[in-house]
């Protein structure tokens, strides 16, 4: 049985990848912990805007990712692309796949929700009715489980073997002898390509809505544009490069090129997978524009010193408005 797929061909490169994951973990752990505390104890997401339920589930997906980063980092530091402990590796792959699928799903649902609120405002739709219930979020998680469970059932070396055409890196993906791997790869790319098309459509429609004359609440539309734009940025930075690198890796594996070329493709893929973990640092931007109260509440709770200056500025603006109003009244009299 071939264990070559376990080894990191360039130890220094994988040490850098591990360092990047450790930095992400150190920064994201307190950030996501503070956001979790805010959503539960301050914002009470289940009582406020129903859209906050989607944001909270996106946060849960990020927290799932954080549990896996130390294990992945230690594996890279030990000079292995994948752990030789098959049970542990399968569990980590399952959680990572579930995190990616859940992040993409809830980012997409958030954009669709904002699309209906802005472009289809006033019209009845299924999402508007369902989002008031937590069951839609539960349904999304349950729907993702059968898409990620195959990672726990597949039998392969080091969670990765080029020779057997497996789920993670397949050297015979397009072969008729590997229908399970082919189906799983179709699911993987569908989870990225289909949501990306939906995100582009929602973004274009909301931007066009802003450009039209006679829009009622332009502030609301601008916030929606900022939200879907940030979602697009997070999606394009974290998930698209990984999908492209995976496609290149699968094509190179299928062509059975020189082993050094295959190693370079695998190294690039692993690096862009590490880049995808940055989404747990970027998602708080989505919370800021997805919830009208989140930004102000977060700053007032954890950085009250910054809030004082903001409040002073607001008081000055309010005083100036009141003064100008008083002067106009006096002139009229």
C-alpha positions in Angstrom: 0.0 0.0 0.0 1.4 3.4 -1.1 2.1 5.8 1.8 3.7 8.4 -0.4 0.6 10.6 -0.1 1.2 11.0 3.6 4.6 12.7 3.2 5.2 16.4 2.8 7.7 16.7 0.0 8.9 20.2 1.1 9.0 20.3 4.9 9.7 24.1 5.0 6.6 24.8 2.9 4.4 22.7 5.1 5.9 24.3 8.2 4.8 27.6 6.7 1.3 26.3 6.1 1.2 25.1 9.7 2.4 28.5 11.0 -0.4 30.2 9.0 -3.0 27.9 10.5 -1.7 28.5 14.0 -1.9 32.3 13.4 -5.4 31.9 12.1 -6.4 29.8 15.1 -4.9 32.3 17.6 -6.7 35.3 15.9 -10.0 33.5 15.2 -10.5 31.8 18.6 -11.1 34.9 20.7 -12.8 36.6 17.9 -15.4 33.9 17.3 -15.7 33.2 21.1 -16.6 36.9 21.6 -19.1 36.8 18.7 -20.7 33.7 20.1 -21.1 35.4 23.5 -22.6 38.4 21.8 -25.1 36.5 19.7 -26.3 34.4 22.7 -26.2 36.7 25.7 -26.4 40.2 24.2 -28.1 40.1 20.8 -30.3 37.1 21.7 -30.5 36.1 18.0 -33.5 33.9 18.4 -35.6 36.9 19.6 -34.5 39.6 17.2 -34.2 39.7 13.4 -34.8 36.2 11.9 -31.8 36.8 9.6 -29.6 36.6 12.7 -30.4 32.9 12.9 -28.5 32.4 9.6 -25.6 34.5 10.9 -25.4 32.4 14.0 -25.3 29.2 12.0 -22.5 30.6 9.9 -20.7 31.3 13.2 -21.2 27.6 14.2 -19.6 26.5 11.0 -16.5 28.6 11.7 -16.3 27.2 15.2 -16.3 23.7 13.8 -13.3 24.7 11.7 -11.3 26.0 14.7 -11.4 22.6 16.4 -9.6 21.1 13.4 -6.8 23.6 12.9 -4.4 22.5 15.7 -4.6 18.9 14.5 -4.0 19.9 10.9 -1.1 22.1 11.9 0.6 19.4 14.0 0.3 17.0 11.0 2.1 19.4 8.7 4.8 20.1 11.4 5.4 16.3 11.6 6.1 16.4 7.8 2.9 14.7 6.7 0.3 16.0 4.3 -2.3 13.7 5.9 -2.2 11.9 9.3 -1.4 8.2 9.3 -4.1 7.8 12.0 -6.9 6.9 9.7 -9.7 7.3 12.3 -8.6 10.8 13.4 -7.9 11.9 9.8 -11.4 10.8 8.6 -13.0 12.7 11.5 -11.0 15.9 10.7 -11.9 15.6 7.0 -15.6 15.1 7.9 -15.6 18.2 10.0 -13.6 20.3 7.5 -15.9 19.2 4.6 -19.0 20.0 6.8 -17.6 23.4 7.7 -17.0 24.3 4.1 -20.4 23.1 3.0 -22.2 24.9 5.8 -20.2 28.1 5.3 -21.1 28.2 1.7 -24.7 27.2 2.3 -25.4 29.9 4.9 -23.5 32.6 3.0 -25.7 31.8 0.0 -28.9 31.8 2.1 -27.9 35.2 3.6 -27.5 36.7 0.1 -30.7 35.2 -1.1 -32.5 36.6 1.9 -31.1 40.1 1.3 -32.1 39.7 -2.4 -35.7 39.1 -1.5 -35.7 41.9 1.1 -34.5 44.4 -1.5 -35.4 43.3 -5.0 -38.6 41.4 -4.1 -39.6 43.6 -1.2 -43.3 43.3 -0.3 -43.7 40.0 -2.2 -44.5 36.8 -0.5 -41.9 34.1 -0.8 -41.0 30.8 0.8 -37.8 31.9 2.4 -39.4 34.9 4.1 -41.9 32.6 5.7 -39.4 29.8 6.6 -36.7 32.1 8.0 -38.9 33.0 11.0 -38.5 29.4 12.1 -35.2 27.7 13.1 -36.2 24.6 11.2 -34.8 25.9 7.9 -31.3 26.0 9.5 -31.8 22.5 11.0 -32.9 21.3 7.5 -29.7 22.8 5.9 -27.5 21.0 8.4 -29.3 17.7 7.9 -29.1 18.1 4.2 -25.3 18.5 4.4 -24.7 15.4 6.4 -25.2 12.9 3.6 -23.0 15.0 1.4 -20.1 14.8 3.8 -20.6 11.4 5.5 -18.8 9.5 2.6 -15.5 11.0 3.9 -16.0 8.9 7.0 -16.8 5.7 5.1 -14.1 5.6 2.5 -11.2 3.3 3.1 -7.8 4.6 2.0 -4.2 5.2 3.1 -3.5 8.3 5.1 -6.8 9.8 4.1 -5.2 10.2 0.7 -3.7 7.9 -1.9 -3.0 8.8 -5.5 -2.8 5.1 -6.5 -6.3 4.1 -5.5 -8.4 6.9 -7.0 -9.8 8.1 -3.7 -12.1 10.8 -2.5 -9.5 13.4 -1.6 -7.0 13.1 -4.5 -8.1 10.8 -7.3 -5.7 9.6 -10.0 -8.5 8.0 -11.9 -11.4 10.3 -11.2 -12.9 10.1 -14.6 -12.5 6.3 -14.8 -15.7 4.2 -14.9 -14.0 2.1 -12.2 -14.4 4.9 -9.7 -18.1 6.0 -9.7 -18.2 6.8 -6.0 -15.2 9.2 -6.3 -16.7 10.7 -9.4 -20.0 11.4 -7.7 -18.3 12.9 -4.6 -16.2 15.2 -6.8 -19.4 16.3 -8.6 -20.9 17.1 -5.2 -17.8 19.0 -4.2 -17.7 21.3 -7.3 -21.5 21.7 -7.3 -21.3 23.0 -3.7 -19.0 25.8 -4.9 -20.1 26.5 -8.5 -23.9 26.6 -8.0 -23.7 29.0 -5.0 -21.3 31.2 -6.8 -23.7 31.6 -9.7 -26.5 32.4 -7.2 -24.3 35.0 -5.4 -23.4 36.7 -8.6 -27.0 36.9 -9.6 -28.1 38.3 -6.3 -25.3 40.9 -6.3 -26.1 42.1 -9.8 -29.8 42.4 -9.1 -29.2 44.3 -5.8 -26.7 46.7 -7.5 -29.1 47.3 -10.3 -31.8 48.0 -7.8 -29.6 50.7 -6.2 -29.0 52.3 -9.5 -32.7 52.7 -10.3 -34.4 56.0 -9.7 -37.1 56.2 -7.1 -35.8 53.6 -4.7 -37.5 54.1 -1.4 -34.9 53.4 1.3 -31.5 53.9 -0.4 -29.7 53.3 2.9 -31.2 49.9 3.2 -30.2 49.0 -0.4 -26.7 50.3 0.1 -26.3 48.1 3.2 -27.6 45.2 1.1 -25.0 46.0 -1.6 -22.2 46.1 0.9 -23.4 42.8 2.4 -23.6 40.8 -0.8 -20.3 42.4 -2.0 -18.5 41.2 1.2 -20.1 37.8 0.8 -18.7 37.7 -2.8 -15.3 38.7 -1.6 -15.2 36.1 1.2 -16.4 33.4 -1.2 -14.0 34.4 -4.0 -11.0 34.5 -1.7 -11.7 31.4 0.4 -13.5 28.9 -1.8 -12.9 29.6 -5.5 -9.1 29.3 -5.5 -9.4 26.0 -3.6 -11.9 24.6 -6.2 -9.6 25.7 -9.1 -6.6 24.1 -7.5 -8.5 20.9 -6.9 -9.6 20.8 -10.5 -5.9 21.2 -11.6 -4.8 18.5 -9.2 -7.4 16.1 -10.5 -6.5 16.7 -14.1 -2.8 16.4 -13.4 -3.5 13.1 -11.5 -5.6 11.8 -14.3 -2.9 12.5 -16.9 -0.4 10.6 -14.8 2.3 13.1 -15.4 5.8 13.3 -13.8 5.7 12.7 -10.1 7.3 16.1 -9.4 4.5 17.9 -11.2 1.9 15.9 -9.2 3.7 16.9 -6.0 3.7 20.6 -6.9 0.0 20.5 -7.8 -0.7 18.8 -4.4 1.4 21.4 -2.6 -0.5 24.3 -4.3 -3.8 22.6 -3.4 -2.9 22.2 0.2 -1.8 25.9 0.4 -5.1 27.1 -1.0 -7.0 24.9 1.3 -5.2 26.7 4.2 -6.2 30.0 2.6 -9.8 28.8 2.7 -9.6 28.7 6.5 -9.3 32.5 6.5 -13.1 32.6 6.2 -13.4 32.3 10.0 -11.6 35.7 10.2 -13.6 37.4 7.4 -17.1 36.3 8.4 -17.4 38.9 11.2 -17.6 41.4 8.3 -20.7 39.6 7.1 -22.1 39.9 10.7 -21.5 43.7 10.7 -23.6 44.3 7.6 -26.0 41.4 8.1 -27.2 42.6 11.4 -28.0 46.3 12.0 -27.2 46.0 15.7 -24.1 43.8 15.6 -21.3 46.3 15.0 -22.5 48.9 17.5 -23.2 46.2 20.1 -19.8 44.5 19.6 -17.9 47.8 20.0 -19.9 48.9 23.0 -19.4 45.5 24.7 -15.7 44.8 24.1 -14.3 48.3 23.2 -16.3 50.8 25.1 -13.5 53.3 24.9 -14.0 53.6 21.2 -17.7 54.1 21.7 -17.2 57.3 23.7 -15.7 59.1 20.8 -18.5 58.0 18.6 -21.1 59.1 21.1 -19.4 62.5 21.4 -19.4 62.9 17.7 -23.1 62.0 17.5 -23.9 64.4 20.3 -22.1 67.2 18.5 -23.9 66.4 15.3 -27.2 66.4 17.1 -26.4 69.7 18.8 -25.5 71.3 15.4 -28.7 70.1 13.9 -30.7 71.4 16.8 -28.8 74.8 16.6 -29.4 75.1 12.9 -33.1 74.3 13.3 -33.4 76.9 16.1 -31.7 79.6 13.9 -34.1 78.8 11.0 -37.1 79.2 13.4 -35.8 82.5 14.7 -35.3 83.9 11.2 -38.8 83.0 10.2 -40.2 84.7 13.3 
